[in-house]
Amino acid sequence: MKIHRPSIKHASLVNLAGAVAPLLVTLLTLPFFLPLIGEFRYGALMLLWAVLGYMGVLDLGLGRAVSQRIALLDAAENIAGNHEHAIRNVLWGGIVLSLLMGLLGGAGLAWLAPWLSHTVFSTPPDLRLELETALTWMVLALPLATVSSVLMGALQGRHAFVALNIAQVIGGVLALIFPLLLALNGVLDLGSLFVAMLVARSIQLLLLWRACRRVVSRALPCLGVAEIPSLLRFGGWVSVSSVLNPILELTDRFMIGHRLDLAAVTAYTVPYSLATRLSLVPGSLSSVLFPRFSSVSGFEAQVLMLRARLVLTTIMTPLIVLGILFVPAFLALWLGTELGARMAPVAVILLLGIWMNALAFLPYSYLQAQGRPDLPAKLHLLEVVPYLFFLWWAIGAWGIQGAALAWTLRVSLDSVLLFSVAHRQVQQVEHMSWTMGMSLLSAAALLIGAALLMLTVHELYWTLGLGAGILALLALWLWNNTPQELRDFA
């Protein structure tokens, strides 16, 4: 099967467009959806989605493993029958394993539904039965998620980013529109709203499957036993990260729901969801680079990673600075003055972490693609216990702002550690490392200045004056930060 590999620029833009489309629909629908179902129901829906994301650990790293394995097989330039036979085994081996794990995990969650709704979450009595009913649908939701992950990995490994994003956009948009349509017609119970989301994800799965049949393998289904050992070997350490990442990324909402209430979950989740959308930029780029990191030599991957980091710094810094300066006004306009004022400090703190976390996407992907998935996993093992203790304390001390601070400090530490580990393997390119280091330091100063302004200065004239100064410094920073590298990379 002939493989078309698009340029990094084209594929990244396709990924970014595919990720932005559901965000735009969210911005349009949330002001209607949130008042209809209320903060508590919306918070419960976000917890359901967080549970689904956490149980995605049962993917066992198979999506990543399938992507890396297919990219390696294609890079071997072996177009004999054995090549396509191996591709078929990789695809079906991943599907079989992910379906089995998804069914087991979904059944377990359905069995635990009464305990979760009554004990783990601080659910109002009138919503407990609704939440319990919605949790029982995990028996179908989790297999949908795990199998979709494998199909996405297969399309990524074949560089089929257009087909991948078409399926994701349709599924993501429908997952927002279907529940809104129910709410507009007076159907407000959590079970029905969650099922509407699952219908949308089922449509997405069918589209992913159709794309895989077209660009990955048209061969008949099989058990894929021959490739299962290699998938599990690669997925071993990847699955460690898969287990720990949801703990590190989703526990804040669970702790807020347990220590505070579901309204606090909403007040935290909305700015968190907005802020983390900016991670679509590094995510779009790193997903394109992962199969390339997998299929080129170590030195080529090193140079590509460093150039990509320099480009990401140049792109992300103005986005985050502008986000910090304007997010309070945006939230007040979007959701009202009272709710916006509660969410704004959370958004500002989280945006600092988003900048650090964005830059960590590349060394994370680089290390996994180059056969060292153990290194990110070991770093996550070191982080998880201190983070959970600090998060628990910070929520008790400062509420949702404490949760935002804990998350930002954790991802900042993670980014620094990943940089340090990856730097040991890229010392051949000292010039680029030095250039990036100076760019990072000056950008960090701009970001911290903008955050301190929005968190501590409340007089309008001072805010406008200092904000204008920060924007002028940002323009100067952009003028001096290697525009040639950005043009060359594109």
C-alpha positions in Angstrom: 0.0 0.0 0.0 1.5 3.3 -1.1 2.1 5.7 1.9 1.7 9.5 1.5 3.7 11.4 4.1 2.7 15.1 4.2 5.0 17.9 5.3 5.4 18.6 9.0 3.8 22.0 8.5 0.8 20.7 6.6 0.2 17.8 8.9 0.5 20.0 12.0 -1.9 22.6 10.6 -4.4 19.8 9.8 -4.1 18.5 13.4 -4.5 22.0 14.8 -7.5 22.7 12.7 -9.1 19.4 13.8 -8.5 20.2 17.4 -9.7 23.9 17.2 -13.1 23.0 15.6 -14.6 21.3 18.7 -13.2 24.2 20.9 -15.1 26.7 18.8 -18.3 24.7 19.2 -17.7 24.5 22.9 -17.3 28.3 23.1 -20.6 28.7 21.3 -22.6 26.0 23.1 -21.4 26.2 26.8 -23.2 29.5 27.6 -26.5 27.8 26.6 -25.7 24.3 28.0 -24.4 25.3 31.4 -27.5 27.4 32.5 -29.8 24.6 31.2 -28.3 21.7 33.2 -26.8 23.8 36.1 -23.3 23.8 37.6 -23.8 20.6 39.6 -24.9 18.5 36.6 -22.2 20.0 34.4 -19.6 19.2 37.1 -20.9 15.6 37.3 -20.6 15.3 33.5 -17.0 16.5 33.7 -16.3 13.9 36.4 -17.8 11.2 34.2 -15.5 12.3 31.4 -12.6 12.4 33.9 -13.4 8.8 35.0 -13.4 7.7 31.4 -10.1 9.5 30.8 -8.6 7.9 33.9 -9.7 4.4 32.9 -8.0 5.0 29.5 -5.0 3.5 31.3 -6.4 0.2 30.2 -5.2 1.1 26.7 -1.9 -0.3 27.9 0.0 2.1 25.7 -1.3 0.2 22.7 -2.2 3.4 20.7 1.4 4.6 21.0 2.8 1.2 20.4 0.7 0.6 17.2 1.8 4.0 15.8 5.5 3.4 16.5 5.4 -0.2 15.1 3.6 0.8 11.9 6.0 3.7 11.4 9.0 1.4 11.8 7.6 -1.2 9.4 7.0 1.4 6.8 10.5 2.9 7.3 12.0 -0.5 6.5 10.8 0.0 2.9 9.9 -3.7 2.7 6.9 -3.8 0.3 6.8 -7.6 0.2 3.7 -9.5 1.4 5.3 -9.9 4.8 5.2 -6.1 5.3 1.4 -5.8 4.8 0.9 -9.0 6.8 2.8 -7.5 9.7 0.8 -4.3 9.5 -2.5 -6.3 9.6 -1.2 -8.2 12.7 -0.2 -4.9 14.4 -3.6 -3.4 13.8 -5.7 -6.4 14.8 -3.4 -7.3 17.7 -4.0 -3.8 19.1 -7.7 -3.9 18.5 -8.2 -7.3 20.2 -6.1 -6.4 23.3 -7.8 -3.0 23.7 -11.3 -4.3 23.3 -10.7 -7.0 25.9 -9.2 -4.5 28.4 -12.0 -2.0 27.7 -14.7 -4.6 28.3 -13.1 -5.7 31.6 -12.6 -2.1 32.8 -16.1 -1.0 31.8 -17.7 -3.9 33.6 -15.7 -3.1 36.7 -16.8 0.5 36.6 -20.4 -0.4 36.2 -20.2 -2.7 39.2 -18.6 0.1 41.3 -21.2 2.7 40.2 -23.2 2.8 43.5 -20.0 3.2 45.6 -18.6 5.9 43.3 -21.8 7.9 43.2 -22.5 7.7 47.0 -19.1 7.6 48.6 -16.3 9.0 46.4 -18.0 12.0 44.9 -19.7 14.7 47.0 -22.9 14.3 45.0 -26.2 16.0 46.1 -28.8 13.4 47.1 -31.1 14.3 44.2 -28.3 13.6 41.6 -26.9 10.3 43.1 -29.2 8.0 41.2 -28.6 9.9 37.9 -24.8 9.7 38.4 -25.1 6.0 39.2 -27.1 5.3 36.1 -24.6 7.3 34.0 -21.7 5.3 35.4 -23.2 2.0 34.4 -22.9 3.1 30.8 -19.1 2.9 31.2 -19.5 -0.8 30.2 -19.8 0.5 26.6 -18.0 3.8 26.9 -14.6 2.3 27.9 -14.3 -0.2 25.0 -15.2 2.7 22.7 -12.3 4.7 24.1 -9.7 2.0 24.1 -10.4 0.7 20.6 -10.5 4.3 19.3 -7.1 4.9 20.7 -5.6 2.0 18.7 -7.3 3.1 15.5 -6.0 6.6 16.0 -2.5 5.3 16.6 -2.7 3.2 13.4 -3.7 6.3 11.3 -1.0 8.4 13.0 1.7 5.7 12.1 0.6 5.9 8.5 0.7 9.8 8.6 -3.1 9.8 7.7 -3.7 13.0 9.6 -6.5 14.3 7.4 -8.7 11.1 7.8 -7.8 11.0 11.6 -8.9 14.6 12.1 -12.1 14.3 10.1 -13.2 11.5 12.4 -12.2 13.3 15.5 -13.8 16.6 14.6 -17.1 14.9 13.7 -17.1 12.9 16.9 -16.1 15.8 19.1 -18.6 18.3 17.7 -21.5 15.8 17.9 -20.5 15.0 21.5 -21.2 18.7 22.2 -24.3 19.1 20.1 -26.2 15.9 21.0 -26.4 16.6 24.8 -27.3 20.3 24.1 -30.2 19.2 21.9 -31.5 16.9 24.7 -31.2 19.7 27.2 -33.1 22.1 24.9 -35.9 19.6 24.8 -36.0 19.3 28.6 -34.0 16.0 29.0 -31.6 16.9 31.8 -30.8 13.6 33.5 -27.1 12.6 33.5 -27.7 9.2 32.1 -29.4 10.5 28.9 -26.8 13.3 28.5 -23.9 10.8 28.8 -25.5 8.3 26.4 -25.8 11.2 23.9 -22.1 11.7 24.1 -21.5 8.0 23.7 -23.6 8.0 20.5 -21.3 10.7 19.1 -18.2 8.7 20.1 -19.7 5.6 18.4 -20.0 7.5 15.2 -16.4 8.6 15.6 -15.3 5.0 16.0 -17.0 4.0 12.8 -15.3 6.8 10.9 -11.9 5.8 12.3 -12.5 2.2 11.4 -13.4 3.1 7.8 -10.3 5.2 7.5 -8.1 2.4 8.8 -9.6 0.0 6.2 -8.7 2.5 3.5 -5.2 3.6 4.5 -3.8 1.0 7.0 -5.0 -2.5 6.1 -7.7 -3.9 3.9 -6.9 -7.5 5.0 -9.4 -9.7 6.7 -9.6 -9.5 10.5 -7.3 -11.8 12.5 -6.2 -12.2 16.2 -2.8 -10.6 15.5 -1.0 -12.9 17.8 2.3 -12.6 16.0 2.6 -8.9 16.8 1.1 -8.9 20.3 4.5 -9.6 22.1 6.2 -6.6 20.4 3.3 -4.3 21.1 3.3 -5.3 24.8 7.1 -4.9 25.0 7.0 -1.4 23.7 3.8 -0.7 25.6 5.3 -1.8 28.9 6.9 1.5 30.0 4.4 3.4 27.9 1.6 1.8 30.0 3.3 2.9 33.2 3.0 6.5 31.9 -0.5 5.7 30.8 -1.4 4.6 34.3 0.3 7.6 36.0 -0.7 10.4 33.5 -4.4 10.3 34.3 -3.5 10.3 38.0 -1.3 13.4 37.5 -3.7 15.1 35.1 -7.2 14.2 36.5 -6.9 13.8 40.2 -7.3 17.5 40.8 -10.9 17.3 39.8 -11.6 14.3 41.9 -10.0 15.9 45.0 -11.9 19.1 44.4 -15.2 17.1 44.1 -14.4 15.3 47.3 -13.0 18.1 49.4 -15.2 21.0 48.1 -18.3 20.4 45.9 -19.4 19.9 42.3 -19.8 23.6 41.8 -16.1 24.0 42.6 -15.4 21.3 40.0 -17.2 23.4 37.4 -15.4 26.6 38.5 -12.1 24.7 38.1 -12.9 22.6 35.0 -14.0 25.5 32.8 -10.8 27.5 33.0 -8.8 24.2 33.0 -10.5 23.1 29.8 -9.9 26.5 28.2 -6.2 26.7 29.2 -5.4 23.2 28.2 -6.8 23.8 24.7 -3.6 25.8 24.0 -1.8 22.4 24.4 -3.4 21.6 21.0 -0.5 23.4 19.4 2.3 21.3 20.8 0.1 18.2 20.7 -0.6 18.8 17.0 3.1 19.1 16.3 4.3 16.2 18.5 1.8 13.8 17.0 3.2 14.5 13.6 6.8 14.2 14.8 6.3 11.0 16.7 6.2 8.6 13.7 9.1 10.6 12.2 11.1 10.3 15.4 10.4 6.6 15.2 11.6 6.1 11.6 14.8 8.3 11.4 18.2 7.9 12.8 19.0 9.1 16.4 21.0 12.1 15.2 18.2 13.2 12.8 15.6 12.9 15.5 17.8 14.9 17.9 18.2 17.8 15.5 14.5 17.7 14.6 13.5 17.8 18.3 15.6 20.8 19.1 14.4 22.8 16.1 10.8 22.0 17.0 11.4 23.2 20.6 12.7 26.5 19.3 9.7 26.9 17.0 7.3 26.0 19.9 8.8 28.5 22.2 8.3 31.2 19.5 4.7 30.2 18.9 3.6 29.4 22.5 5.0 32.5 24.3 2.8 35.1 22.6 -0.2 32.9 22.9 0.2 32.4 26.6 1.1 36.0 27.3 -2.0 37.2 25.5 -4.1 34.6 27.2 -2.9 35.7 30.6 -3.6 39.3 29.9 -7.1 38.9 28.4 -8.6 35.8 30.0 -10.2 37.6 32.9 -12.1 39.9 30.6 -13.0 37.0 28.3 -14.4 34.9 31.2 -16.4 37.8 32.6 -17.9 38.5 29.1 -18.5 34.9 28.4 -19.9 33.6 31.7 -20.8 36.7 33.7 -18.9 38.9 36.1 -19.3 36.8 39.2 -18.4 33.4 37.7 -15.7 35.0 35.6 -14.0 36.6 38.6 -13.9 33.2 40.4 -12.4 31.4 37.4 -9.9 34.1 36.2 -7.1 33.5 38.8 -7.3 29.8 38.2 -6.9 30.4 34.4 -3.9 32.7 34.9 -2.1 30.2 37.1 -2.9 27.3 34.8 -1.6 29.2 31.7 1.8 29.4 33.2 1.8 25.6 33.6 0.5 25.2 30.0 3.6 27.0 28.7 6.0 24.7 30.5 4.0 21.6 29.7 3.8 22.5 26.0 7.6 22.5 25.6 7.7 19.0 27.3 5.6 17.4 24.6 8.7 17.1 22.3 11.2 15.4 24.6 8.5 13.1 25.8 7.6 12.0 22.3 11.3 11.9 21.3 12.3 9.6 24.2 9.4 7.2 23.5 9.9 7.1 19.8 13.7 6.5 20.2 13.0 3.4 22.3 13.4 5.0 25.8 9.8 5.1 27.0 11.2 4.0 30.4 12.7 7.5 31.1 9.4 9.5 31.1 7.7 6.7 33.0 10.4 6.8 35.7 10.1 10.6 36.0 6.3 10.2 36.5 6.9 7.6 39.2 9.1 10.1 41.1 6.5 12.9 40.8 3.2 11.2 41.6 3.4 10.8 45.4 4.8 14.3 46.3 2.2 15.9 43.9 -0.8 14.1 45.4 0.2 15.2 48.9 0.8 18.8 47.8 -2.4 18.9 45.8 -4.4 17.7 48.8 -2.9 20.3 51.1 -3.1 23.1 48.5 -6.9 22.5 47.9 -7.5 22.7 51.6 -5.4 25.9 51.9 -6.4 27.8 48.8 -9.3 26.0 47.2 -9.4 25.8 43.4 -6.5 28.3 43.1 -4.4 25.9 45.2 -5.3 23.0 42.8 -4.2 25.2 39.9 -0.9 26.1 41.6 -0.2 22.4 42.4 -0.8 21.4 38.8 1.4 24.2 37.4 4.3 23.4 39.7 4.1 19.7 38.9 4.1 20.2 35.1 6.9 22.7 35.4 9.1 20.2 37.3 8.2 17.5 34.8 9.2 19.7 31.9 12.6 20.6 33.5 13.3 17.0 34.2 12.4 15.9 30.7 14.6 18.6 29.3 17.5 17.4 31.5 17.2 13.8 30.5 16.8 14.6 26.8 19.7 17.0 26.8 22.1 14.2 27.8 21.3 12.7 24.4 21.5 15.8 22.3 24.8 17.4 23.3 26.0 17.2 19.7 24.0 20.3 18.9 25.3 22.7 21.5 24.5 25.9 19.5 20.8 25.1 19.3 20.7 24.1 23.0 22.2 27.5 24.0 19.9 29.5 21.7 16.9 27.7 23.1 18.0 28.2 26.7 18.3 32.0 26.3 14.9 32.1 24.5 13.3 30.1 27.3 14.7 32.4 30.1 13.5 35.6 28.5 10.1 34.1 27.6 9.7 32.9 31.2 10.4 36.4 32.6 7.6 37.8 30.3 5.1 35.2 31.4 5.8 35.6 35.1 5.5 39.4 34.8 2.1 39.1 33.0 0.8 36.6 35.6 1.8 38.8 38.5 0.2 41.8 36.9 -3.2 40.0 36.5 -3.1 38.4 39.9 -2.0 41.3 42.1 -2.9 44.6 40.3 -6.6 45.5 40.3 -6.6 49.2 39.4 -7.6 49.7 35.8 -5.0 52.4 34.9 -2.1 50.4 36.3 -3.4 47.2 34.6 -3.7 48.9 31.2 -0.3 50.7 31.5 1.7 47.7 32.7 -0.2 45.4 30.2 0.9 47.7 27.4 4.5 47.5 28.6 4.4 43.7 28.6 3.0 43.7 25.1 5.8 46.0 23.9 8.4 43.6 25.5 6.6 40.7 23.8 6.9 42.4 20.4 10.6 43.0 21.1 11.1 39.3 22.1 9.4 38.1 19.0 11.6 40.4 16.8 14.8 39.0 18.3 13.8 35.3 18.5 15.1 33.5 15.5 12.5 34.1 12.9 14.7 32.3 10.4 14.4 29.1 12.4 10.7 29.3 12.2 10.7 29.8 8.5 13.2 27.0 7.9 11.2 24.6 10.1 8.0 25.4 8.2 
